[in-house]
Amino acid sequence: MQGKGGATPGEIDRDVLDAWREYNLAPLWLSPTAHRPPAPPQEAHLWQWTKTRPLIEHAFSATSPAAVERRVLQYLTPYSKGPEDEYTVGTMLACVQCLLPGETARPHRHSMGALRLVLEGSGATTFVNGKPCPMEFGDLILTPAWCWHEHRHEGDAPVLWLDALDVPLHSYLGTGKFQPPPVMDMPETLPDAALSAVGYLPAEGVPVASHSPMFRYAYEEAKKALASTPPAVDGSRSIRYSNPMTGEQAQPLLDCTMTALEQGRPTVCRRSNASTAVLVVTGSGRSQIGDKVFEWGEKDFFTIPQGNFASHEATSAEAHLFMLSDRDVMQRLGILSEETA
């Protein structure tokens, strides 16, 4: 027996469903997405530097003003659906940026937080809120949200760096904003020397900001910190790039760490609902991420999408992994989940 509109007892008439649809209403109990079990984790992806570097070389021939300021190749996940959905993993977009001798980029700023990890070359300088940050191999340079930044290259060979931003998060939230020159309201900065003595901080005159007053984290200093850090149970040593004023991550929403692996000892297998991008700074080894096993070498780049168990092992005497994650996003939302196998 059917009721009005072709419905059987206990069901909603088709004309009622049509009326709801026309008014942009939908019954949750009929929704295919209601109570759907979680989708399986995305698979990890690896970009080998031996293949990436020759492809980057083709970008050197692009010399228009637009190219000089944005000679960038994006690491895009195979899961990216198109120009409106460009991301690397989680809420992060990672790229390789190239700067040729003599090139400069005008100062600008944006709502997105960003950072640079130098891959190759020397002689370039990034200026963040007017503070010069020399760029040498392995150095981390912060360009936090709404900080003016520009760069110049006075060396004689190309400089390449990993560029990482929280663009996908801002794209989803509709909060992405960009401000070109002229420079306005340049904030005061704190000299790094004022932060150089462990255990001592300036009592006054510190700019109020959510990010670190340091913008350059030298790789040479990171190596010293790694060597002094007590090892974990698996022999690895890890440090977090932090804001010396607060002890928290160096800038919000992008959590950065460096891990030194002990040769032949796999790390404890862990997973999280945060996603991670990994750059091999030095050394060689392998990582198991979910069902995938990657063999990696220096400057290779790979992802650990949320929900995948991951473990890393060095096959060389020394291996340093720079890890960038959206862990802080999950933590601020109160939904961070982490576990070991």
Steps between C-alpha positions, in 0.01 A plus 500: 500500500641840400418834649471837337789579263595132456635440851456176695396514869779651714659677203485862389296587191704585194330838469613581854857396416485718190373794705784458750756478223371814331535686830850356563392273782608136529396217735807381688365146540505458122843657450766265359765684704329460838676248726738409218807319635828691464665472161829310491808724533644654188818333378837662554689644204873541431678751275861395434741792471696327224185525288365827637820707461535459119135594456549813711783604268246574226352775718829694484413613147191684630628855563190719491442721807218268608727196467785665691272563797324164477729253327340222698408139429240354733512151647140392434347188647355257244173554689486867395187548288597814309609866520253574779624205705880525492668357807787272597366328810247595766469877535843567345639592160871440437699627203852549369590861429794603280693827505768581242802728556408868505128441544286669763139483616304799621381509862154361558301331774198275536271335750655159433787381716803379304856378539809422295752216539808561285588213264778632280725801441614800699513876469128564536335687784139509614389813683215450749354820645824660390724251684760334271505119505794352305403179322741207532440129450263352757403835652135553591363847425159599635273740313205502741153629425488876433877539519649701215756294311716529191817337369814587304768285344856632483667163441615340175290181481131415537355480849218252561287456807203306624208740539214386723177680584163441665320616183254206483370584847441864405342396171249288689429772757489781244763698691777528240614861452803651324649848528752622240736796548537778598600396850274639771517469878836321515513357854802516726710187531711357779871435429581129509792583730244590767393135500843339481553425871318186612263567788488877451237708320454874464272631775375792290478616141389167357256531207168329571444229239379143471817394318865480599702825502772290333451453127817305417583162656848405379559136409839509673322584826239231438775240464651606832161476668441153353837378625419622852145363512448173692404211270157341500455127566554433128825698492360795306547858614242769426480874554211743449551840343353717773412854595759589768249735664237231562657159441223422252542432128688770308186619324135400528344224288830373352688274741865437409738238637835348402579135572838328493471126439735234633626273224324165480241574772140558386311765693197412708201460267255785556191650344300816548198678361742780409678482165876532453733596216860378521813640336819294513766757588790254510553126477315204359256247634153358473157572641194282530182707479185293509551224243766693307877481542712787367875489445622859532811713464610858552240768410230244425158612616208284611167520679338322792125558463294485819407155626808317370739319732855612417850387593838619372844339486838638393722290277779761509709595801311828530151597389310817585129529423325837506134444581220748448153422631158650564506354851452845649177544301360181650625590847341846494172345390519254789482196270864385484534121516836319515589137566782247473468154348 
